[in-house]
């Protein structure tokens, strides 16, 4: 957790960490002496009961107090010297609270450690978004809090929260959260029309022959090509697949543990398909066919589905299907025999396309700028700043101070409706430019010595012309 900042006076920087996370409902313990009943989940669990009650009471008081000033929008965050608290009310009277310790600089004076809390470092919007995603992710796998209450009251809700958040909170890497967590966007794979049509017809054929498949999403190399799900559902499912499920399966694959070719198919058609969720071995009649359940369209219709994720080398097809009947082994074998070979062929088509794209874009040398682009309409996200390689670290290849400026510019953008542009002169050789046009946002970091504002502007224009030639940015 500690990143040594070396040298002078042995300064150490301690990253922000999660101090506590709890969920409560003030209506559940209205009487004095019953306060504990309000608490539905509390992490860390070891905390003494009275302290839990005190912390929840304090949050209730803050929310009530801020309600008097703005009845519809109560507090979102509270800043103190040592930490920052974030509040979110995802469903009526259900409150989620996340307390994050501010980053610390540890210095040594006369041989004793002295701690300086960095009160301005954390960006509200980033961590509020992280808290909202905690809820979306819970809802994807469990449905709403209210649903649990209907299924079996407080007891069932507490069990589900415990089971889910006990694991999920371990995956929050607060030290590497940034602007991308605010967008929670989707990286799309650029395809030519021909290949895209092939994929579309493959999906239509498959949904026809496997009639219990309700929605299909198609990914290649962690990028989305096709999705039949509603945007908000796809956004959170995409996050789960790319940050949790795929990385978990990547590691054994890279170690070369499983050789995926199976040649026992009729006509000896080799293919590389396998299930990432569900049965491990299709040839074993005893094998278990358990698929994770997910809940989509929770706002109106509430569909409960099974999540089948089937992968061929690089491309993966998550297929949520109707949950009333769990998929059988027979169904899985059928899916494997239909999808496997076709997907293997498609994957090689896409791979060819991928290499062509790489050749074209790789022709220019390392550019002097890095950028993040986000489109609010289709949630498309593109970043040349991040190299996400493992589930635990999202590596941004720029200085944290620059990432913070990006976050600040984004907060400015969200306050206004009109298009605008912000240019910031950052560290010695760095300029940061933010452009907001219509529903799109572009953030560029330029690293150039001795340039002026006009030259910076020209550079950004050039970037827009090469990278976003089909997107109209107002000048």
Steps between C-alpha positions, in 0.01 A plus 500: 500500500784741565664677216832640613561846366866459584772742602444815698432447866372149426149599395254224443168537327215284623220446250133559582339195662152382584432560870142385513200420285147458631139479392210600722131584493383754762143368482601158634592608853301815571475458877772576750692188598424340163767687304687183416207381288567776248837354407477254212869461424815635661862462394731445682284268702736495801399855591335517841119512489465843664749654259299364206183651645678831562638520145165420342329756727753763396432435130124524558551831673714638216245393239211652699692819562589551130139417402387823664704695241422290195211259559540312173878467498641424845872459572717310256826528690651634821859621516701472820871527565563127513238356270217553263154348526279431203122452523268340248129422526442249215150403615266690725626498862789267419829679553846389401801669656865465408773655714838544332813606684676792336846429358776567752853629469712347774802705602756444772576775749754427773466130421125501554247455218281803428188454288366765267154431361451609139150645528458622143625195311185288469250592232140482622364405164736206458420340834128577483501311170684208661232487770219506242669214313507297823123516492468432125724196530301367798179554306633319193545179702226534762233739381394796716512526881122513493487170312697331780260648755208357300674163468556457872522821697801655671658161563530417130620848413774484764613159374519619138684820591749308714564241232544754222690785665731276700658410166435811297661748740830315462499590132473877553844638426444849627858610434455460126152647454480790256296667227421165333303400810282808452424407141474124557503484122537221250790454265368412154684302237509676161390262224445519128140457384555156350632338818236678706225351281654155535486536877145625488382208291691256722316640804161480325561139395616405845206662681269318261648156552551544876157633575554561871769759430341837560779755459847475356808713541814448296846612609844480349816574698297661781328727249130487424385432145132426542248509785129425517467617860375837624783750528508531878496123547772450241716768658514324836523150348788626285677625811454163669624303199806712427618571853402179676400198293740521202814585703428204731507269200788669323765403751477120467476545123819700480673234705403262220323259731215406276539402141166600355500298179259212502487279198215266585247693297330348197693572183796571727418871509736644756385785713622693800184565695440461871262620769623762745187454710322168535627149416874436514500180301228429248601134464436425865129414546532581872627852438305779667310750285485795734489847354501829689162672503473859395216750516438750222237764422441529874325836457191366334473133413765326709646220293692226669753335269784252506835630388677268260842619394658305219844581374705423193862613529452878492130543449238434761125482475307554820152366442252582771205268456167467674542390857181312566667187362866453579697395191558125486817315410331403175438866422865582579618227264272631229625854553857375491450311174318788327688799636849358538592440135323811368654720765843357423462604136365842597782555745758456228313751279496755779862430582595583143308825528674572830843458343409727209385768745821457696717535191324818392513666840843366591655674201537830680757523774411536868288818506570786735155487648278261689125529515176376651182524295148431621162517327196522730261376233642152437738488800795457262829551675850515362813555704864500399592582859406169657664165457266270687684176530396326820181490703666668796674798342385750251818663389478857383813593312493863611578679825217487760494882512408506132224243556366724774489800263298287256254426780476868591431600140231232482332642813500843336341355188220336694396836646419653163282394210674691221801380306827624632875459496743525789876521464727459801873550519606222734848389602810639328447346156137392519181652367157354565209575268136410558241535225129447547288495190141386492498171693871434457800574714864490398795543734848538357833507680780655297863473592695763312771739602456874450172510312239773529124494511456538124731206427322286757174577327644401162627169640157415640340585165743263329414226748128549439560481127697174515328312784148638482460605140139380486405674823406863487672701774390861507789743480 
